[in-house]
Amino acid sequence: MRSKNKGKIEQVLLIINVIPLLIFGGITLLLSYQWFSSTMYNEVKQELRYVAYNMRTLIDVAYPGDYELVGDTALRLYKGDTDITGDYHLIDMVQRDTELEITLFYADTRIWTTIRNKDGERIVGTGASQQVITDVLQDQKETFYKNILINGSGYFSYYIPLHNSDGTVVGMLFVGKPVADVDDAVQKSLYPLIVTTLITMVIISLFLFFYAKRLGGDLHYIRAFLSDVATGNLTAELNPAVTKRNDEFGDIGRSAVSMQNSLRILVEQDALTELFNRRSADRKLKQIIQKHKTKNTPFCLAISDIDFFKRVNDSYGHACGDLILKNVAAKLKEYMLPNGFAARWGGEEFLLVFDHADIAEAYDILKKLADDIRSMENQYDDHTIKITMTFGLTAGTTTDITTLLRDADNKLYRGKQCGRDCIVWEEPKE
Protein backbone atom coordinates (compact mmCIF):
# COMPACT_ATOMS: atom_id res chain seq x y z
CA MET A 1 0.00 0.00 0.00
CA ARG A 2 2.80 2.41 0.84
CA SER A 3 4.57 1.83 -2.46
CA LYS A 4 1.31 2.51 -4.29
CA ASN A 5 0.76 5.76 -2.45
CA LYS A 6 4.37 6.73 -2.98
CA GLY A 7 3.91 6.23 -6.71
CA LYS A 8 0.80 8.40 -6.71
CA ILE A 9 2.68 11.22 -5.01
CA GLU A 10 5.52 11.00 -7.51
CA GLN A 11 3.05 10.95 -10.41
CA VAL A 12 1.24 14.04 -9.13
CA LEU A 13 4.51 15.89 -8.59
CA LEU A 14 5.69 14.95 -12.07
CA ILE A 15 2.38 15.97 -13.65
CA ILE A 16 2.24 19.39 -11.99
CA ASN A 17 5.87 20.06 -12.97
CA VAL A 18 6.33 18.39 -16.36
CA ILE A 19 3.02 19.36 -18.01
CA PRO A 20 3.62 23.13 -17.59
CA LEU A 21 7.15 22.55 -18.90
CA LEU A 22 5.82 20.74 -21.97
CA ILE A 23 3.22 23.46 -22.55
CA PHE A 24 5.86 26.16 -22.16
CA GLY A 25 8.22 24.31 -24.51
CA GLY A 26 5.48 23.83 -27.09
CA ILE A 27 4.44 27.49 -26.93
CA THR A 28 8.10 28.55 -27.17
CA LEU A 29 8.65 26.41 -30.27
CA LEU A 30 5.41 27.60 -31.87
CA LEU A 31 6.13 31.29 -31.22
CA SER A 32 9.73 30.83 -32.35
CA TYR A 33 8.58 29.18 -35.55
CA GLN A 34 6.03 31.91 -36.24
CA TRP A 35 8.49 34.69 -35.45
CA PHE A 36 11.29 33.15 -37.47
CA SER A 37 9.00 32.32 -40.38
CA SER A 38 7.64 35.86 -40.39
CA THR A 39 11.17 37.25 -40.32
CA MET A 40 12.29 34.90 -43.09
CA TYR A 41 9.26 35.73 -45.24
CA ASN A 42 9.92 39.43 -44.81
CA GLU A 43 13.55 38.93 -45.85
CA VAL A 44 12.39 36.97 -48.90
CA LYS A 45 9.96 39.76 -49.77
CA GLN A 46 12.70 42.38 -49.56
CA GLU A 47 15.05 40.23 -51.63
CA LEU A 48 12.44 39.65 -54.36
CA ARG A 49 11.49 43.33 -54.42
CA TYR A 50 15.15 44.36 -54.71
CA VAL A 51 15.81 41.95 -57.60
CA ALA A 52 12.56 42.93 -59.36
CA TYR A 53 13.47 46.64 -59.32
CA ASN A 54 17.02 45.95 -60.47
CA MET A 55 15.74 43.63 -63.21
CA ARG A 56 13.37 46.29 -64.52
CA THR A 57 16.20 48.83 -64.53
CA LEU A 58 18.54 46.37 -66.24
CA ILE A 59 15.99 45.70 -69.02
CA ASP A 60 15.43 49.41 -69.58
CA VAL A 61 19.20 49.98 -69.82
CA ALA A 62 19.82 46.97 -72.09
CA TYR A 63 16.82 47.67 -74.33
CA PRO A 64 15.89 51.39 -74.38
CA GLY A 65 12.42 52.31 -75.55
CA ASP A 66 8.81 51.26 -75.08
CA TYR A 67 7.28 47.82 -75.25
CA GLU A 68 5.40 47.09 -78.47
CA LEU A 69 3.73 43.99 -79.87
CA VAL A 70 4.39 43.73 -83.63
CA GLY A 71 2.87 41.46 -86.29
CA ASP A 72 -0.44 40.17 -87.58
CA THR A 73 -0.21 36.42 -86.98
CA ALA A 74 3.27 35.71 -85.55
CA LEU A 75 3.44 38.35 -82.88
CA ARG A 76 6.83 39.59 -81.68
CA LEU A 77 7.58 41.75 -78.64
CA TYR A 78 9.87 44.67 -79.18
CA LYS A 79 11.56 46.87 -76.61
CA GLY A 80 12.44 49.99 -78.48
CA ASP A 81 14.03 48.80 -81.72
CA THR A 82 15.02 45.35 -80.38
CA ASP A 83 13.01 42.15 -80.77
CA ILE A 84 13.30 40.61 -77.33
CA THR A 85 10.81 37.80 -77.84
CA GLY A 86 13.26 34.92 -77.58
CA ASP A 87 16.19 36.70 -76.00
CA TYR A 88 16.55 34.98 -72.62
CA HIS A 89 20.21 35.62 -71.90
CA LEU A 90 19.51 38.56 -69.56
CA ILE A 91 17.03 36.80 -67.31
CA ASP A 92 19.07 33.58 -67.39
CA MET A 93 22.15 35.49 -66.23
CA VAL A 94 20.26 37.07 -63.33
CA GLN A 95 18.68 33.70 -62.48
CA ARG A 96 22.13 32.09 -62.24
CA ASP A 97 23.41 34.89 -60.01
CA THR A 98 20.38 35.07 -57.68
CA GLU A 99 18.89 31.56 -57.96
CA LEU A 100 15.51 33.25 -58.34
CA GLU A 101 12.91 32.64 -61.03
CA ILE A 102 12.13 35.60 -63.34
CA THR A 103 9.28 36.19 -65.77
CA LEU A 104 8.40 39.12 -68.01
CA PHE A 105 4.72 39.43 -68.96
CA TYR A 106 3.33 41.44 -71.82
CA ALA A 107 -0.18 42.11 -70.59
CA ASP A 108 -1.00 38.84 -68.85
CA THR A 109 1.08 36.54 -71.07
CA ARG A 110 4.57 35.21 -70.31
CA ILE A 111 7.08 36.32 -72.91
CA TRP A 112 10.30 35.68 -70.96
CA THR A 113 10.56 33.15 -68.13
CA THR A 114 13.12 30.97 -66.42
CA ILE A 115 10.41 28.62 -65.17
CA ARG A 116 10.28 25.34 -67.06
CA ASN A 117 7.79 22.47 -67.19
CA LYS A 118 8.61 18.84 -66.39
CA ASP A 119 9.96 18.40 -69.96
CA GLY A 120 12.46 21.20 -69.43
CA GLU A 121 10.66 23.67 -71.69
CA ARG A 122 10.05 27.28 -70.73
CA ILE A 123 6.39 27.96 -70.01
CA VAL A 124 6.23 30.98 -72.33
CA GLY A 125 2.82 31.86 -73.71
CA THR A 126 1.00 30.91 -70.53
CA GLY A 127 -1.08 33.42 -68.63
CA ALA A 128 -1.05 34.88 -65.14
CA SER A 129 -3.68 34.10 -62.51
CA GLN A 130 -6.75 36.30 -62.28
CA GLN A 131 -5.70 37.51 -58.80
CA VAL A 132 -2.36 38.79 -60.18
CA ILE A 133 -4.08 40.38 -63.20
CA THR A 134 -6.48 42.25 -60.92
CA ASP A 135 -3.85 43.40 -58.38
CA VAL A 136 -0.99 44.31 -60.72
CA LEU A 137 -2.38 45.04 -64.18
CA GLN A 138 -5.74 46.53 -63.31
CA ASP A 139 -4.98 48.15 -59.93
CA GLN A 140 -1.38 48.93 -61.03
CA LYS A 141 0.11 47.89 -57.66
CA GLU A 142 3.31 46.02 -56.99
CA THR A 143 2.30 43.02 -54.89
CA PHE A 144 3.94 40.30 -52.80
CA TYR A 145 2.35 36.85 -52.59
CA LYS A 146 3.37 34.11 -50.15
CA ASN A 147 2.06 31.23 -52.23
CA ILE A 148 1.17 31.74 -55.87
CA LEU A 149 0.68 28.47 -57.77
CA ILE A 150 2.71 28.43 -60.99
CA ASN A 151 3.10 25.32 -63.13
CA GLY A 152 1.92 23.17 -60.21
CA SER A 153 4.39 24.61 -57.66
CA GLY A 154 3.98 27.28 -54.99
CA TYR A 155 6.14 30.42 -55.15
CA PHE A 156 6.88 33.40 -52.98
CA SER A 157 6.31 36.04 -55.65
CA TYR A 158 6.88 39.73 -56.17
CA TYR A 159 5.13 41.39 -59.13
CA ILE A 160 5.72 44.92 -60.32
CA PRO A 161 3.92 46.60 -63.26
CA LEU A 162 5.82 47.56 -66.43
CA HIS A 163 5.10 50.99 -67.96
CA ASN A 164 5.74 52.59 -71.28
CA SER A 165 6.95 56.17 -71.47
CA ASP A 166 3.36 57.48 -71.55
CA GLY A 167 2.64 55.81 -68.19
CA THR A 168 0.53 53.02 -69.64
CA VAL A 169 0.83 49.66 -67.90
CA VAL A 170 1.75 47.17 -70.58
CA GLY A 171 2.86 44.18 -68.57
CA MET A 172 4.39 42.82 -65.40
CA LEU A 173 7.72 41.62 -64.07
CA PHE A 174 7.75 38.60 -61.77
CA VAL A 175 10.55 37.49 -59.42
CA GLY A 176 9.90 34.39 -57.36
CA LYS A 177 11.33 31.74 -55.07
CA PRO A 178 9.84 28.26 -54.52
CA VAL A 179 7.90 27.97 -51.26
CA ALA A 180 9.54 24.59 -50.64
CA ASP A 181 13.01 26.20 -50.71
CA VAL A 182 11.99 28.89 -48.24
CA ASP A 183 10.30 26.41 -45.89
CA ASP A 184 13.36 24.18 -46.06
CA ALA A 185 15.58 27.13 -45.15
CA VAL A 186 13.25 28.00 -42.25
CA GLN A 187 13.36 24.42 -40.96
CA LYS A 188 17.15 24.21 -41.26
CA SER A 189 17.53 27.50 -39.43
CA LEU A 190 15.08 26.43 -36.72
CA TYR A 191 16.62 22.97 -36.33
CA PRO A 192 19.32 24.08 -33.82
CA LEU A 193 16.69 25.95 -31.79
CA ILE A 194 14.35 22.94 -31.81
CA VAL A 195 17.15 20.56 -30.81
CA THR A 196 18.38 22.93 -28.08
CA THR A 197 14.86 23.39 -26.73
CA LEU A 198 14.16 19.66 -26.74
CA ILE A 199 17.47 18.85 -25.03
CA THR A 200 16.78 21.54 -22.43
CA MET A 201 13.29 20.15 -21.85
CA VAL A 202 14.69 16.62 -21.48
CA ILE A 203 17.33 17.79 -18.99
CA ILE A 204 14.78 19.76 -16.98
CA SER A 205 12.33 16.83 -17.13
CA LEU A 206 15.00 14.46 -15.82
CA PHE A 207 15.82 16.91 -13.05
CA LEU A 208 12.14 17.22 -12.17
CA PHE A 209 11.75 13.43 -12.34
CA PHE A 210 14.55 12.77 -9.87
CA TYR A 211 13.50 15.72 -7.70
CA ALA A 212 9.90 14.46 -7.64
CA LYS A 213 11.17 10.95 -6.92
CA ARG A 214 13.19 12.27 -3.99
CA LEU A 215 10.25 14.32 -2.69
CA GLY A 216 7.96 11.32 -3.08
CA GLY A 217 10.48 9.14 -1.28
CA ASP A 218 10.84 11.59 1.59
CA LEU A 219 7.06 11.94 1.86
CA HIS A 220 6.88 8.15 2.01
CA TYR A 221 9.48 8.08 4.79
CA ILE A 222 7.52 10.68 6.78
CA ARG A 223 4.25 8.83 6.24
CA ALA A 224 5.76 5.48 7.28
CA PHE A 225 7.35 7.08 10.33
CA LEU A 226 4.10 8.74 11.45
CA SER A 227 2.23 5.50 10.81
CA ASP A 228 4.67 3.61 13.07
CA VAL A 229 4.35 6.26 15.79
CA ALA A 230 0.55 6.19 15.49
CA THR A 231 0.56 2.41 16.07
CA GLY A 232 2.62 2.83 19.24
CA ASN A 233 6.16 2.27 17.94
CA LEU A 234 7.85 5.15 19.73
CA THR A 235 11.31 3.80 18.93
CA ALA A 236 10.80 4.11 15.16
CA GLU A 237 13.51 6.07 13.32
CA LEU A 238 12.94 8.57 10.53
CA ASN A 239 15.33 8.35 7.58
CA PRO A 240 18.13 10.92 8.25
CA ALA A 241 17.86 12.16 4.66
CA VAL A 242 14.55 13.83 5.62
CA THR A 243 15.75 15.61 8.76
CA LYS A 244 18.87 16.86 6.96
CA ARG A 245 16.79 18.74 4.37
CA ASN A 246 16.86 22.53 4.69
CA ASP A 247 13.30 23.10 3.49
CA GLU A 248 9.69 22.56 4.53
CA PHE A 249 10.06 18.77 4.24
CA GLY A 250 12.99 18.91 6.65
CA ASP A 251 10.92 21.06 9.02
CA ILE A 252 8.07 18.54 8.87
CA GLY A 253 10.46 15.66 9.49
CA ARG A 254 12.11 17.36 12.46
CA SER A 255 8.71 18.30 13.86
CA ALA A 256 7.58 14.67 13.52
CA VAL A 257 10.66 13.47 15.43
CA SER A 258 10.09 16.13 18.08
CA MET A 259 6.47 15.00 18.38
CA GLN A 260 7.65 11.41 18.74
CA ASN A 261 10.03 12.42 21.54
CA SER A 262 7.27 14.33 23.29
CA LEU A 263 4.92 11.35 23.00
CA ARG A 264 7.61 9.03 24.27
CA ILE A 265 8.12 11.26 27.29
CA LEU A 266 4.37 11.37 27.94
CA VAL A 267 3.95 7.63 27.48
CA GLU A 268 7.17 6.28 28.96
CA GLN A 269 8.16 8.77 31.65
CA ASP A 270 6.71 9.60 34.99
CA ALA A 271 5.72 13.25 34.87
CA LEU A 272 7.07 14.18 38.30
CA THR A 273 10.37 12.29 38.47
CA GLU A 274 11.10 12.00 34.72
CA LEU A 275 12.02 8.34 35.29
CA PHE A 276 10.43 5.55 33.27
CA ASN A 277 6.89 4.81 34.39
CA ARG A 278 5.69 1.35 35.35
CA ARG A 279 4.32 0.52 31.88
CA SER A 280 7.52 1.36 30.01
CA ALA A 281 9.65 -0.27 32.75
CA ASP A 282 7.73 -3.51 32.30
CA ARG A 283 8.39 -3.37 28.53
CA LYS A 284 12.11 -2.62 28.96
CA LEU A 285 12.47 -5.41 31.54
CA LYS A 286 10.95 -7.86 29.06
CA GLN A 287 13.51 -6.76 26.46
CA ILE A 288 16.38 -7.39 28.89
CA ILE A 289 14.98 -10.82 29.82
CA GLN A 290 14.67 -11.69 26.11
CA LYS A 291 18.30 -10.70 25.61
CA HIS A 292 19.20 -12.90 28.59
CA LYS A 293 17.42 -15.80 26.89
CA THR A 294 19.24 -15.42 23.59
CA LYS A 295 22.68 -14.25 24.75
CA ASN A 296 22.74 -15.47 28.37
CA THR A 297 23.69 -11.99 29.64
CA PRO A 298 23.37 -11.50 33.44
CA PHE A 299 20.86 -9.09 34.94
CA CYS A 300 19.48 -8.14 38.36
CA LEU A 301 16.65 -6.03 39.65
CA ALA A 302 15.82 -4.26 42.87
CA ILE A 303 12.71 -2.68 44.31
CA SER A 304 13.44 0.23 46.64
CA ASP A 305 11.41 2.45 48.91
CA ILE A 306 12.00 5.81 50.65
CA ASP A 307 11.93 5.15 54.38
CA PHE A 308 9.20 6.91 56.39
CA PHE A 309 8.12 8.93 53.37
CA LYS A 310 4.64 9.42 54.81
CA ARG A 311 6.17 11.30 57.73
CA VAL A 312 7.75 13.75 55.28
CA ASN A 313 4.42 14.46 53.61
CA ASP A 314 2.66 14.75 56.96
CA SER A 315 5.32 17.00 58.48
CA TYR A 316 6.25 19.25 55.57
CA GLY A 317 3.48 18.82 53.01
CA HIS A 318 3.20 17.16 49.65
CA ALA A 319 5.25 19.87 47.92
CA CYS A 320 8.19 18.87 50.05
CA GLY A 321 7.48 15.20 49.31
CA ASP A 322 7.51 15.95 45.57
CA LEU A 323 10.85 17.73 45.95
CA ILE A 324 12.38 14.71 47.67
CA LEU A 325 10.99 12.35 45.04
CA LYS A 326 12.64 14.49 42.33
CA ASN A 327 15.96 14.58 44.18
CA VAL A 328 15.93 10.83 44.73
CA ALA A 329 14.99 10.21 41.10
CA ALA A 330 17.90 12.34 39.91
CA LYS A 331 20.28 10.34 42.09
CA LEU A 332 18.87 7.02 40.89
CA LYS A 333 19.20 8.12 37.26
CA GLU A 334 22.78 9.19 37.88
CA TYR A 335 23.75 5.74 39.18
CA MET A 336 21.61 3.63 36.87
CA LEU A 337 22.16 5.38 33.55
CA PRO A 338 25.42 3.53 32.75
CA ASN A 339 24.25 0.28 34.36
CA GLY A 340 20.60 -0.19 33.35
CA PHE A 341 17.56 1.93 34.11
CA ALA A 342 15.43 3.24 36.96
CA ALA A 343 11.64 3.58 37.02
CA ARG A 344 9.04 4.93 39.39
CA TRP A 345 7.15 1.82 40.42
CA GLY A 346 4.45 3.57 42.42
CA GLY A 347 4.25 6.26 45.11
CA GLU A 348 7.69 6.34 46.76
CA GLU A 349 8.74 2.94 45.32
CA PHE A 350 11.29 2.58 42.53
CA LEU A 351 12.38 -0.29 40.30
CA LEU A 352 16.08 -0.57 39.45
CA VAL A 353 17.13 -2.97 36.70
CA PHE A 354 20.80 -3.80 36.19
CA ASP A 355 21.77 -4.94 32.70
CA HIS A 356 25.03 -6.89 32.18
CA ALA A 357 25.64 -7.08 35.93
CA ASP A 358 25.64 -10.01 38.35
CA ILE A 359 24.21 -9.67 41.84
CA ALA A 360 27.54 -8.87 43.50
CA GLU A 361 28.17 -6.02 41.07
CA ALA A 362 24.63 -4.77 41.57
CA TYR A 363 25.05 -4.86 45.35
CA ASP A 364 28.23 -2.73 45.16
CA ILE A 365 26.40 -0.13 43.06
CA LEU A 366 23.42 -0.09 45.45
CA LYS A 367 25.71 0.26 48.48
CA LYS A 368 27.30 3.40 47.02
CA LEU A 369 23.89 4.69 45.98
CA ALA A 370 22.45 4.14 49.48
CA ASP A 371 25.41 5.96 51.07
CA ASP A 372 25.00 8.86 48.65
CA ILE A 373 21.26 9.16 49.39
CA ARG A 374 21.89 8.93 53.13
CA SER A 375 24.26 11.91 52.98
CA MET A 376 22.03 13.92 50.67
CA GLU A 377 20.54 17.10 52.16
CA ASN A 378 17.12 18.12 50.87
CA GLN A 379 16.44 21.83 51.39
CA TYR A 380 12.82 22.86 51.75
CA ASP A 381 11.98 26.33 53.09
CA ASP A 382 14.15 26.60 56.22
CA HIS A 383 14.36 22.84 56.73
CA THR A 384 17.10 20.38 55.86
CA ILE A 385 15.57 16.96 55.42
CA LYS A 386 17.61 13.79 55.22
CA ILE A 387 16.27 10.45 54.10
CA THR A 388 17.28 6.81 53.73
CA MET A 389 16.16 4.04 51.41
CA THR A 390 15.63 0.29 51.66
CA PHE A 391 16.38 -2.07 48.77
CA GLY A 392 15.30 -5.59 47.90
CA LEU A 393 17.78 -7.04 45.38
CA THR A 394 17.34 -10.26 43.41
CA ALA A 395 19.37 -11.92 40.66
CA GLY A 396 17.90 -12.72 37.26
CA THR A 397 17.87 -16.46 37.77
CA THR A 398 14.49 -16.88 36.10
CA THR A 399 12.78 -15.38 33.10
CA ASP A 400 9.43 -15.17 34.87
CA ILE A 401 8.86 -11.49 35.59
CA THR A 402 6.19 -12.09 38.21
CA THR A 403 8.52 -14.36 40.20
CA LEU A 404 11.40 -11.88 40.00
CA LEU A 405 9.29 -8.93 41.13
CA ARG A 406 7.73 -10.96 43.95
CA ASP A 407 11.16 -12.00 45.21
CA ALA A 408 12.50 -8.44 45.14
CA ASP A 409 9.35 -7.15 46.84
CA ASN A 410 9.61 -9.80 49.57
CA LYS A 411 13.21 -8.80 50.26
CA LEU A 412 12.20 -5.15 50.42
CA TYR A 413 9.51 -6.08 52.95
CA ARG A 414 12.07 -7.97 55.02
CA GLY A 415 14.34 -4.93 54.95
CA LYS A 416 11.57 -2.76 56.29
CA GLN A 417 10.85 -5.29 59.01
CA CYS A 418 14.53 -5.31 59.96
CA GLY A 419 14.77 -1.59 60.56
CA ARG A 420 15.00 -0.13 57.03
CA ASP A 421 18.02 1.71 55.53
CA CYS A 422 19.50 -1.52 54.20
CA ILE A 423 19.99 -3.73 51.18
CA VAL A 424 18.47 -7.20 51.41
CA TRP A 425 20.01 -9.69 49.02
CA GLU A 426 21.36 -13.19 48.85
CA GLU A 427 25.09 -13.34 48.45
CA PRO A 428 25.97 -15.92 45.78
CA LYS A 429 27.37 -19.21 47.08
CA GLU A 430 30.90 -20.11 46.07
Buried (B, 14 or more C-beta within 10 A) or exposed (E): EEEEBBEEBBEEBBEEBBEEBEEEBEEBBEEBBEEBBEEBBEEBBEBBBEBBBEBBEBBEEBBEEBBBBEEEEEEEBBBEEEEBBEBBEBBBEBBEEBEBBBBBBBBBBBBBBBBEEEEEEBBBEBEBBEEBBEBBBEEEEBBBBEEBEBEEBBBBBBBBBBBEEEEEBBBBBBBBBBBEBBBEBBEEEBEEBEEEBEEEBEEBBEEBBEEBBBBBBBBBBBBBBBEBBEEEEBEBEBBEBBBEBEEEBBEBBBEBBEEBEEBBEEEBBBEEBEBBBBEBBBEBBEEBBEBBEEEEEBBBBBBBBBBBBEEBBEEBEEEBBEBBBBBBBEBBBEBBEEBBBBBBBEEBBBBBBBBBBBBEBBBEBBEEBBEEBEEBEBEBEEEEBEBBBBBBBBBBBEEEEEEBBEBBBBBBBEBBEEEBBBBBBEEEEE
